[in-house]
Structures are given as C-alpha cells and as structure tokens.
Amino acid sequence: MNSNLHTLHAGLSTRQALIVITASMGFVVSQLDVTIVNVALASMGRDLHASVASLQWTVDAYALAFAALMLSAGVLGDRFGARRLFVAGLALFGLASAACGFAADAGQLIAARTLQGVGAAAMLPNSLVLVNQSCGHDDGLRARAVSLWTAAGAVSIAAGPVAGGVLIAAFGWRSIFWVNVPLCIAGMAATYAWIADKKPTQKGQGVDLPGQVLATVALTSFVGAMIELRPLGITHPVVIGGMVLALLTGAGFVAIERRAHAPMLPPALFRDRTFNSAIAFGICVNLTYYGMVFVLSLYLQRVLGLSPLHAGLTFLPLTGGFLLSNLAAGPVVARFGSRLPMITGALVDATGFAALCFVDARTPVFVLLLPFLLIPTGMGLAVPAMTTAMLGTVEAARAGTASSAVLNTARQAAGAVGVALFGALASHAASAETVQIVTGVRVSAAISVVLLLLAASMSWRVVEKKRQT
C-alpha cells in the first residue's frame, strides 16, 4: 500500500479513518431523521389523511424513544459490546425505515417511527464508543476523530430540511425513509469489515434492571411532558402528571443507584468537575440550538413568507458552518486542549444569537447570513471539544455510559426543552401571529445569549489532561 495512504486527517491511520467513517454513518442516519421529517408533514397528512395531532406524533415518537433509551443503550453497550449494539441499532433502524416507507396509515407510521427511535438510541452512543476505542489512549487522535464524528452529525442535522425538500420534490415523501435502508446495510457491512469485536468492558457484572426501568420511565415522562407543553400548556394534567412522574421515578433511580452493586450510572461519575461541566455545557448548547431552529422555521415561513423548500435552503449556511468548524476543531483541540475551544465556541455562538435579537417582520433574508454562520461556527468548535473533554474523564469501562448515558441523553432532552420553551414564546396570541413570532425570536435569542455566556463561564472548570506527545 502506498505510504501516503497510511495517514488521513492529520494523524489518523487509514484503518482509524475507516472506523470513524463507519461509526459516523450510524450518527448521520439517526440525526438526519431528527429534522428531515419536518418538511414532509404536509405531504404525509394529505396522503395518509392524518390529523395534525398524528403528524405531531410522527415527529415526537422518534424523539421520545431516542431520548428515553439512549441511557440504557450506552450501558448495554458497555456490558455486551459496543459493536453488537451498534449493528443491532443499524439493523432495526433500517427495518423500521422500510416500515415507514410502507406505512398505510398514521398509526403504522407512528409505530415505525418509534422503532426508528429505538434503533437510533442503540446506534448513537455506541458509535462514539467505537470512535473512542479506535484511538486508544492518544488524546490528540481522539480530538481529531471526534471532530470528524461530530461534523457528520451536525451537517446531517442542518442538511435535513434541504435533503428532505429535494427528495420529496423528486420522489415523494416515502423516499426520505427508503434512503435510510441502503445506508444502514452499508453501515453494517462496513462495521463487520473494519471494526473488531472487542470484549465487553463490563462483562459478567449483570444488568441493573431496576435502574434501567426507572431511568426509562423518568426520561419518557420528562421528554413526553416537554413535548406536550407547547400544545397543551403548563397547567394541563398530562404535563403536570408527566413532570411529577419524572420527578418521582428520577428520585427512585438515584436512590437505587446509590445502593446497587453494579449500578448502570455510578454516582462517582458526577464527582468529576470536568464531567459535570461538559454535561451542563451540552445542555445549554442543545437547548438554544434546537429551540431557535424551531422558532426560526416559523419566522421564515409565517413572517417572511418563504416556502418550506426556500426556508430549508435558507438554513444552508448552517451546514457549511458546521462542516468547516467541526473539521477545524480536531487540530485546535489537539493543540490547545478542550477549555479554550469550548469558551471561544460558546462566545461565537452567543454573538450569533445576539444578532437575532434585532430581527423584525421586514428583515431581509440576507441579513440572517451572519448569525447563520456564527452559530454553527461556534457550536462546531465547541461540541467536539466538549465531547473530547468528557471522554477524557472516564475509564474505558464506562465509555458508553459517559458518552451516551449522560451527555447525549442530557443533550437530547435539552433539545426537547428548547423546542417546548421557545415554541411557547412564539406561538401564543394567534390574532397577532406575526408580532408574537417576532417577539418570540427576539426573547428566545436573548435567553440563548445568557445560557451560552453561562456555558462559557462553566468551561473554566474543565481540567486539562496532559497531552501525550
């Protein structure tokens, strides 16, 4: 083999790069389906004669299963092997995607979307474990590999509305699901070809079944209540009941984990200040981004009058910003550590949101270019650094627990909170919808600035490990 092929992306070997690409395929399909469905809702509704509530649950069923089961999936990956869980997730996601494409009514589509969420929950945490394992104990290589992995996920989220619009225009709404099938098959084949089946890191320790059940119920109740907060209101019995159930089962989970012989989420993990800072940072970043993308979608279509496809194309700068900044983050983190990129990224992100505090009903679309470049640039620099800092605090035996059980679950739940909170700010007073949406964008942007400044301040608590030479 030519010696020039022995290294890819500033130090990653050919095999390591192939592992990162393979793991990223699972990340791409799971994140793409977070946003791609939104632009297909109108077509689905007409074809399946679905109600508005059914269309909402077509989106929410995926998000709910995804968020609620990642915690368990990360732990099961530690116990039974990350590659096994990753392949199982790909297989289930592909089958569920085919079922979505064949759905004859809204009920079948919602059920298949739920199974997609289960598959995505199995893929996401364990894909990051596979990336981490490929880099051994080299912090510099880990930073570069994580930057590529996060770039794949971030670009797929941002590209979802655009890809969905193009596929639907050319082949109809079912095509957005069918496209996942060959991707999942290719991902499974590549996994068997390039990724070794390593021994489980916690084999023989058993499964904390009570912890698994309580964690799933708590997360399902919380995320479900947040999903219903915007349409039902904070005083609705469903919302209040969900929050109460989440609080009670969450408290029970903490009590059980403190006494369990082999807890799924050891309390000792939370004694590390870098670990805690990374979690809090991720919550702030996801809450602000997912919430603002939702209200900006309303703003572009209902205030500026753009079509769904044109609104999706307006988000294209997000895709480019994420790609470039994520790729740049690897070398930056490898050279300067995690703290500086986290602080810088949060401040750049906050600057982008600050620019959105001044939009109105007559703001030209081109004016949005600056914030639509600053926001992904800041996030693309900060998120790989945050993930690298998190992985560096936990021993290999807890890699799945660290990468998914806490960080990704917290971020997914924060995204649901952001959509519910910011959506509520922009959806009241139907008689003055334009004014309310503009006000919602401004207030949401101001809240985002505050949270990101808080995230930047928390980044000072990140303890830098000595980088290997």
WOSUL-V30531 format. One record per helix or strand. SS is the DSSP state (a for helix, b for strand). FROM is the first residue (numbers start at 0). TO is the last residue. If there is no record, write none. Layout:
[[SS;FROM;TO] [SS;FROM;TO]]
This chain:
[[a;2;5] [b;6;7] [b;11;12] [a;13;47] [a;51;79] [a;81;101] [a;105;133] [a;138;170] [a;174;193] [a;208;231] [a;236;258] [a;266;270] [a;272;302] [a;307;313] [a;315;335] [a;337;357] [a;364;390] [a;395;426] [a;429;460]]
